[in-house]
Amino acid sequence: MKASITRALADARLDDARQYRAAHGHLDPPAPTVVNGRRLDAWIRVQRARRHLGRLTPQQITALDELAIRW
């Protein structure tokens, strides 16, 4: 059950990122940027740190690469 909740949250955050990129043409939001009640700028910062630490899966990296995240 925990994995499915975690996956649902990750999917929701990716949807927020897609929505922001579609509206702004990039995925480098200034702080604070709130999308659907969640801090998108903070989430992106955490994803960058997780990649640097080797804690993102290849699928997560691919999903963010598809949104042209600036690592």
Beta strands, then each sheet from edge to edge (+ up, - down):
strand 1: 34-35
strand 2: 38-39
sheet 1: 1+ 2-
end
